Amino acid sequence: MKNDPTIPSDARFETRAIHIGQDWRSETGAVIPPIYMTSTFETGNPGGFDYTRSGNPNYRNLQATLASLENAKHATVFASGVSSITAIVFSLKAGDTIVSEQNIYGATYRLFERVLRRFGIRIEYLDLAEPENHGRIAAMKPALVWLESPTNPLLKILDIRAIADAAHSAGSTVAMDNTFASSLLQQPLDLGADLSQLSTTKYTNGHSDCLGGVVCTNSDEWQEKMIFAQKALGLQPSPFDAWLVSRGTKTQAVRMRQHCDNALELARRLESRRGVKSVRHPFLPSHPQHELAKKQMRGGSGMMLADFGLSYDDTLKFIRRLRLFTQAESLGGIESLVAHPASMTHASIPKETREATGITDGLVRFSVGIEHVEDLWNDIEQALHGG
């Protein structure tokens, strides 16, 4: 999927996002490929399709696009981000070990703790933002090393190449959740990861109107595992959702630039505002891994954290006074969202575990949209002043 002879070999991200993955339209001349809302196909068709659970033109188009944008040989699409995570981890067997970054998406943690452990898979958590912990990977001999960068929700930045080198020396596969960064800002495979996984629900689609996931890889062996998981575990998306993600991907670059600009500007203003306890954004100089973020990423993304020094209840009151930031889970849409990790995205993680990793009761997670930044700033100000 890396090479498409109809597209210039040096085409940039923006051009590839629009022009790669446009098959199955020659019969009509449609500028945009149609939605193939069918469960089954007549045997012997030129595309080799048989049943949508194991393949559909909309899947193939999206897979071609995302493989190109992630600089990958292969991509396999799934019904959701969690489906794509499931596809990876269900390739493991009883007795295998996963070494995971300790600050991960709540649904990933739930899958690890409440599902995989029942199947005899061991999970060890490390603070992989600390270089001294990289050397511990070899001793644990994991089958899989699971990374997020930036992490959810603390926005820690991990040195992907250094961790991949340590993991590969132990014979481990490195899987990287690239959701918070997006394909525009970071290509994990170029940094040494074996698998790049995204919830395409988020920045890839960008419009909060469908679910999706993808796993990208340069490994033929892992691609076969992903195709098998898509079919055997029933993890496939709907053709309509795949079409929606394809549509959203075409504007990813212009959206991501505005997300990045807005989030960084709000973070700068909040950091200088009296009474704000802490602010975190990867491209703020105060971020503990700021230089690494600038080295690995083309922008800081649209995610921002703030602790206003409020109690659990007062934090929720602040959130509910916001008017342009909708209180909701998820992220990466054109609209701004706000979440309280302790009661929402990470509520499934025990309180002592949350707080040990820095997810306090006063922490607020902003998914900054592409609205005008002055309107967003005014909304935060009025909420801080009591509405």
N, C-alpha and C positions, 0 to 999 in steps of 0.2 A: 504493500500500500504506500510505500514511501515515494514511488515514482509514478507519475501520470504523464504520458507522452504528450497530452494535449495542453498541458500547463507548462510555462517556462520553468526550467529547472531552478532558477534563482528567484522564483516568485516569493514574495513576502507573505507573512502571516495573514494580513487582511485579504490579499488576493486568493490565497489558498482556501480561506474560510468560505469564500463565496463561490469559487469555481471548481473545487474538488468535491466529489460526491454528488454529481448531477446526472447520473445514469437513469435509464428507464424512462426516457421522454422522447426518444427519436420518432416514435410512431405518430405523435401529434404535433411536435414542435413546441411543446409547452416549455416556457422559460424556467418554470419551477416544476420538478418532478411531482407527480400526483401521490396521493395517499393510497396505498394498496390495502384496503380494508377487506382482507380475505383470510379465511382460516386455512384454506387448502388450495393446491394448484394442480392443473392437469399434468399427468405424468408425461415426461419427454419434452417439457418446455425448454427453450434455449438457455435460460438462466439456471437450470437445474434445481429449481425450487420444488418442494413437495408439500411442506406443512409449515405454517408460520411459526410454530414453536421452535423450529430448527432453521429458520431463515426467511427473509422477506426483503424485497427491493429497498424498502425504507431503512431497514437495518444496514444493508450493505452500503448504501449511500452515506449514512451517518458514520459508519465505521471507517470508511475511506477518508472522510473529512477529519475525524478526530485522530486517526493514525498520523495523518500529515501534520496536524497542528501540534501533536506531542512528539514529533520526530521519531515515530515508531514504525516498525514493520507491520505490526498487527494491531487491531483494536476489536473488541467484542463488546456489544452493548447489552445492557440489562434493564430490568424493570425499575430499579431505583438504585441509589447509592448503596444501601444495605444489601441489595441483591448482588451488586458487584463485589462487595466485601465477602459475602457468603460464598460466591463462586471461588474466590481465592482460598479461603480457609477450609472449605470442604474438600480441597485437594489433599489436605493433610490426613494423617492416620493416627490411631491411638499410640501414645508413647512419644509423639513429636512434641517439641517445645517451640513456643513463640516467645521471642523477646520483643516487648513493645515499649515504645515511649510511654511514660506514665500519664501524660496529659493527652488524652484522646477523646474523640467524639463519644458521647454517652451511649449511643446505640451500638458502637463498636465494642465498648466496654461490656455492655449487657450481653452481646453475642458471645464475647470471649468467656465471661464469667458464668452465665446461666445456660449456655448451650455447649460450647466446646469442652468445658471441663467435664461435662457429663459423658463425653465421648473419649475421655482419657487423654486429652491434650493439655499439656502444662503451659501456663502463661506466667512469664516473669516480667515485671515492670521496672524500667530504669529511667532515670532522668538523663536522657540522651543529649540534652543541651550541654551537659557537663562532659568535656572531653575525656576525663579520667574514667568515665564509665564505658567508653567504647571498648577498652581492653577486656572488659568483663564478658563481652559477647562470646568470645572464643571458648571460654570455660564452660559456658552453658550449652554449647553446640546446638543452637536452634535450627530447626528446619526453615523458619521464617522469622525475619526481623521486620516489625511493623512500625512505620514512621508516619508522622504528620508534620508538615512544616509549611506555613505557620500552623501551630496546634490550635485545637478547639477546646476551650475558648481563650486560653492564656496568650496566644500568639507568640509562643516560643519559636525560635528559628533553630533548626537542627542543621548541622554540617553534613549534608547528604553524602558528599563524596567521601569524607573521612569515615563515616559510619558504614558506607557501602564497602570500602576497602577492608575495614575490620571484619565485616560480616562475610565477605567473600573469602577471606583468608581462613574462615571457619567452615567454608562450604555451604553457607546459608544463602537463601534467596531474600532479597530486599524488596518489600512492597511499600510504596509511598502513596499516601492519600494526598492528592494534589488539589483537593477541592477549594481550600481557602486561598490558594495562590491563583489558580486558573491556568489554562494552557498557554495563555498569552504571556503571563508573567514568569512562568517557570516550567522547564522541561526536565523532570526528574531522571528520565532515561539518559539524558546527556550528562547528568551528574553522577551516574553510576548505579541507579536503581534498576532492578530487573523488571518491576511492574509499576506502572503509574495508574492509580485508580482515582476516579472522580465521581462525585455525585453530580451528574449533568443537570439535575434539578436546579442547581445553583447558578454559578456564573456562566456556565456553558450555554444554558437555555436563557436564563436571565429575566424571565417574565412571570415566574411564579404560577405557571398554568399547567405544569405537567411534572411527572417524575421520570427519572432516568439515571442510569449509571453506566460506566465504561471501565474496562481494564485494557491498558495499552502495554505492549511488550515487543521486544525484538527477538524473543525466544520462540522458536517453532514449537518446542515442547510445551511451554506454558500456553501458547495459543490453542493447542489441541485440548488442553485441560479446560480452557475457558469455553470453547465451543461445546465440549461435552457437558459442562455445567449448565450452560444456557439451555440446552435441550433436555438433559436428563433430570435436572432439578426444577425445570419449568420457570426459569428466572428471566425469560424474555420480556421485552417491553411490548406495548401495543404499537402497531404501525403508526397510529395517529400521534402517540407520544414521541416516537422516533422522528416523525416528520416535524413536530413542533420544535424539538431540540435542534434539528437541522436548520430550521428557520432562525432560531435564536442565535445559533453559532455564527451566522453571517455578520452579526453586529457586535460580536464579542469584543473586538478591539476598541471600537469607539465607546462602548459602554464601560469597559474596564478602565479606560483613561479617566473618565469622569468619576467613577467610583474612587479611584486612587486619589485624584485631586481633592475631591470633597472630604474624604476621610482624613487625609493628612492635614487639611486646613482646619477642620473641626478639632482634631487632636492637638494641634498647636495652640489653638485658642483656649481649649480646656486646660491644657497644661499650665498656661499662664494665668488662669483665673483663680482668684482667691477662694479658698475653701475646698478646692478639689484635691482629694487625697493622693490620687495617682491616675496616670493616663498611660495607655500603651498602644503603640502603633509601630510596625516594623521599621518604618522610615523616619521615626523620630530619633534624633541623636541620643536621647535618653534610654532608648530600648537597649537591653543588655546585649543583644546580638545584632545591633544596628549595622555594623560593618559587614557581617556575614550576610544579612538580608540584602544589602545593596550588591553584594557579590553574586548571590544566587538568583535574585529576583529583578525583574525589569521595573517593578513598581511595588508599593507596599500593600496593595489590595484595598478593599473597601471595608474591612473589619477594624473595629476600634473598641478598646475597653476603657472604662472609667470607673473609679471607685470614688464616690462623693462623700465618703466618710459617714454614711447614713446607716441606721439600723435596718434589719430585714424588712420591717413593716414600712418604714419611711422610704426605703428604696423602691418598694412596690408602689407607694403613693406617687413618687416622682415619675415613675414609668407611666402610670395611668393618667398623669397630667399632660403628657406629650400628645400632640395632635397630628404631626406629620410622620412621626415614628410609630408605626403600628406595633403593639405588643403581640408578637407572634414568634413561633419557632421558624426555622429555616433561615436563609440568607441568600444574597447574591442576586436578588431581583432588582428591577429598576426603581422600585419603591423602597423607602427606608423602613427598616424594622428595628425593634428593640427587644431584647430578651434578658431575663434574669436567670442566669445559669443555675443557681442554687435551687430554684423552684421549677425550672423548665427543662432545658436541654440536658442538664446533669443531675436532675432530681433522682435518677435511678442509682447514682453513685452514693454510697454511705457518706454522711456528713463529715465524719472524721477523715475519710479518704479524700473528699473534695477539698477540705480546708488544708490538708497536708500538702496538696499540690498548688494551693493558692486561690482556689475558687471560694471566695468568702461570700458571706450573706449580702455584702454591700456592692458586689461586683455587677456592673451593667455591661452587656454586650450590644454594641451598635452595628447593624449592617447598614452602612451608609449608601443611600441610593443616588440617583442622578438628578434629583431636584436641584433647584438653585441653592447654593451653599448658604446664602444669607438667610433664606427662609428657614433652613434647617437650624442654623445658629439661633435665630430668634425663637424657634420652638423650644430648644433646649433652655434658653435663658428664661422664658416664661414659666417653664416647668420647675426650674430651680427656685424661682421667686414665688412659687405656690399657685401658679395658674392665674 
